[in-house]
Amino acid sequence: MLVRDTFPAPCGPKAVPGPSRRAVIAGVGAAAFAAGRSGRAEAAAPRPLVIGSKSDTEGALLGNLIAGALEGAGLFVERRLGLGPTLIVRSALLSGELDLYPEYTGNVAFFSGTETDPAWKAAETAYAAAKRLDRVRGLIWLRPAPADNTWCIAVNGALARAENLVGMADFARMVGADRIRLAASTEFVESPAALPAFEAAYGFHLPTNRIVSLPGGDTAVTARAAAEGISGINAGMVYGTDGALSALDLVVMGDPRRAQIVYEPAPVIRAQTLERHPNIPAALDPLFAALDAATLRRLNAAVAVEGRTAEAVAAEWLGQRAASR
């Protein structure tokens, strides 16, 4: 999501790599002949669909799933995955360097400066708002996955079981008893949309001396600290579809009062691209409908915990889906 990304340094955005070019053939006659053949081949070849993604684990996974599904539908695809944080990938889509990429509904709240709108706190209204606000920019949101990758707090499994902790109201009770030590990013601690939103919704205040605040937003660090009890930490900032939650024996605290903005992933495509390829939703909508939170956590775990590549995990899952039909 936008608010947890590392933004590009002030020196300028990361360059988006361009398409590879054929080597020049030595010799004037050979070069002219090759150029003529290349020109005819390029005229006949279809323009590729350029698929991008962010550089995180889930971004690479979703990008490979989109690319594989479109290739399975007979479309010519070029992968430009792992480009960087949100602003780089979003800018590439708006400029036409990308045709589509996976984004999260809640990020449109920050693109549009409407993050205080309560519409972002429910999946259906967040998706409707994302569609409406991005349509004027020439972007179309396809069907989202029913998986909320929002900010969450996870508690050490042994503590959660011993104290019957299942939701943020339980977490608030433990804070009141001075039983919680939280590892989180500085942004999570300070952003009004993150920890302060939890505190306001559930009526607690976590003192700063009970928080280990980290400059980055790497949940691998905060989750492991909570799981292993490093420096007395027993709770950590995580995201809803993190792959390592089960492996680390962490229990995510439920948020029934919807303190957090909803971040459901969905393919976002340029309207011009969709006009050229109106069959794309038929290929991607069923795919994203099947990506519930449990499935995304399992696929992310195959990458983050088992060490497999996002491309291999995506290809295997798409193959399993095809075989089951």
N, C-alpha and C positions, 0 to 999 in steps of 0.2 A: 504494500500500500504506500501511498505517497508520503505520508507523515513519518514512516519509519525508514525511508530510503536514505542512503548516503548521497548527497547532492554533488554534482561536479564541482571541481575546484574553481576559484575565480579566474584562473587563466583561460578558461574556455571549455566548451563541451567536448567530450570524447568524439573523435571522428567516426562516422558510420562507414564501415568498409564498403567499397564499391564492388561491382561484379568483376570476376577474373577475366583477363584478356588472353587471347592466343598469342604465342610467341611469334615474332616476325620471322618469316622464312627468308633466308639469305638469297640474294640474286634478284635483279629487277624483274626479269621475266617470270620467275617463280612467284615473286611477291604479287605481281599484278594478277597472275592466274589464281593464286590463293585468295586474293581480295575479291575477285569476281565470284568465286565459288562461295566464299564466306557471306558475301552480300546476298546471294540467292538463298543460302541456307537460313540466314537470319530473317529474311523476309518471310520465309515459309514457317519458321519455328514460332510456336505460340509464346506470347509474353509470359514470363513466369510470375506466379503469385509470390510476392516477397513476404515471408513470415518472420516477424521479430519476436523477441521476448526480453524480459529483464534478466539480470544475471544471477538471481537467486535460484535455489533448488526447484521450487515450485514453478517459477517462470520458465525454466528450461524444460521441465516435464510437460507443462501445458503447451509450450511452443512445439515440442516434438509430437505431442498428441494431435494438435491441429494440423501440422504438416503431414503426418502419416495418414490421417483421415482424408485429407484432400487428395493426396497421392492415390489413396485407395479408390477415390471417386474419379480417377482419371485426369486430374489436373496437374499441370507442370508447376512445381514448387521450388523456390529458392529459400533456403534457411539462413537467416541472419539472427541467430539466437545468442542470448547472453550479452546483449549490447551494453547494458549498464542499468542505472537506476531509472525510476519512473520518468523523470523529465526528459532524459535523452531519448527513450523509446517513444514517448508521447510526441515529442517534437518531430521525430522521424516519420511517424504516422501522419501528422498534420501536414508535413511538407511533401508527402507523397513518396518518400524514400522507402516506406513500408506500405503494404496493402492491408495487413491486419496483424494484431497481436493480442494476447490475453491480458486483460486489465481487471481491476476490482471496482465494483459499483461505487463503494464508498469514496474512492479517490476523486470522483467527479464533484463531490462536496467541496473538496479543497481546490480543484481546478476552477470552480465557479464561485468560491467564496461563500458558500451557503451551508457550511458545516453545522451551524446552529439550528438548521431546519429539522424539526422532528421527523420529517419524511425519511431521513437517512437511518432511522433506528429500527425500521422494519423492512424485511427483504422485498416485499412486493412494491412498496412505495419508493424504496431506494432504487430499484431497477427502473421503475417508471420515470423517476426524476433523472437518472443517468441517461436514459433514452432521449428524453425531451431536451435536456440541456446540451447534449452532444450532437443532436440532429442538426442544429443550426450551424455547427462547425463542419458539417459534411461527413459525420461519423455515425455509423449504425451499430447499435448493440444487439448481438444475437443472444440466444437463450443462455441464461447464467446457470452455473452449477449450483445445486442445493447444498452448498458448503460455505459456511461463514468463516473466513480467515481473518477474523478481527483480533484485536488485542484481548488477551485473557490473562488470568493469574492461575498458575498451577501450584499445587501444594505437594510436598513430599508424601508419597503413597502411604507409608507407615503411619505418619501423623494423621492423614486424612481418614484412614480406616479406624484408628484408635479414637478419634474425636467425632467420627461420623460427619465429616465435612464434605458437602456435595455442591454447595452454592455460595454466592457472595455474601448472603446473610450469615452463613456459618463462618465465613472468613472474617466478617466484621466482628462477630462474637469473639473470635480468637485474637483479633487486634485489640479489642477491649480488655482482654485478659493478659495483654502484653506477651503473647505467645508467638508472634509472627516476626520474622526477619526476612525482608524481601530483597531480591536481586533484580534490578531493572535498569533500563537505559535512562539517561538523564532526560531524554525527550518524553519517555513514558511517565516519569515522575512529574515533569513540569507542564506538559501539554494539557490544557483544559479538557481535551477530548479523551484523555487516558485515565491515569490514576485519580485525578481530581473528580472526574465524572463518576467513577466507581464510588468514591467517598461520599459525594453528594447523593447518589441514588440509594446507598445502603447505610448512611448515617454513621460513618466512622472516620477517624483521622489517624493515619499512620505517621508517627513522628519521624523526622529525618534521621534521627539516630538509630532507627530500626530499618533503615534502607541502605543498601549498598548500591550506589548509583554509578553506572558505567557509561563512558562516552559514546560507545557504539550501540547498535540495535541488534546485536547477534544473539538470538535466543538460544543458540547452542551453548553459550556460556552461562546465561542465566538459568536455563533449565538444568544443566549439569550441576551447577552450584546448589540448587534446591534439592536435587536428587541425592547428592553426596554429602549434604550438610556442611559444605565448605564455609568456614568462618561463622558457623551457627546459622547459616541461611537455610530456611525450610520452605520458602515460596519463591517463585520466579515468574517474571514476565515471559509469556509465550504467545504464539499465534494459534488460532483455532485448528489449523490443519497441519501443524508441525508433525513431522514424521517420527521424531524420537520420543514422543510422550509415553507411549506404552513401554518401549524398551527401557526408559529411565524410571518407570514406575511412578509417574506423576499423575495427579488427579486434577483435571481442569475444573475450576469453580464455575458453575452455571451462572448465567446472567439473566434471570427471568424478568428483571425490570428494564432491560435493554438500555443499560448505561452507555453501551458502545455503538458506534456506527457499524452498519452491516457492510461487509466486504466479500461479496460473492464474485468469483471469477467468471468472466465471459469473454468470448472473442469480440473485439471491436474492429470493424472493417470500414474502409472508406466507401462512401456511397457510390462513387464512380466504379470501384472494383465490383461492388455487388451488382451494379447494372450490367457489367460485362459477364458476370458469373452468377446468375440468379439461383443456381443449384447449390451454392455453398451452404445455406442454412440447412438443407436436407442432409448434408454430410456432417455438419457440426452440432446441430441441435440435439439429436439423440445421444451423441457422445457426451456433451456437457450435462444432459439430464441424468446420466448414469454416474456422474462424479459427485457422489454425496461425501460428507465429511469423513466417514470411515474409509471409503475407497481412496480418497486423496491422502489421508494419513498413511495408509498402507503403501501406496505408490511412492510417496515422499520418503517413507522409511526404507524402501528398497534402494533409494539413492543415498540418503543421508546416513543410514545405519549400516546397510549391507555393502555400500561402496560401489554399487553398479552405476553405469552411466544412465543419464536421463533418456537418451535415445533408445538404449536397449530396453529399459523398463517400459517406455511408451510403446515400442514395437511389440513387445510380448503381450501387453494388455490389449492392444488393438487386435492382435492375432487371436487371442482368446475370445474376444467379442465376436469376431468374424466366424470363428469355428462353432460358436454356440447358437448361431442363427439358423 
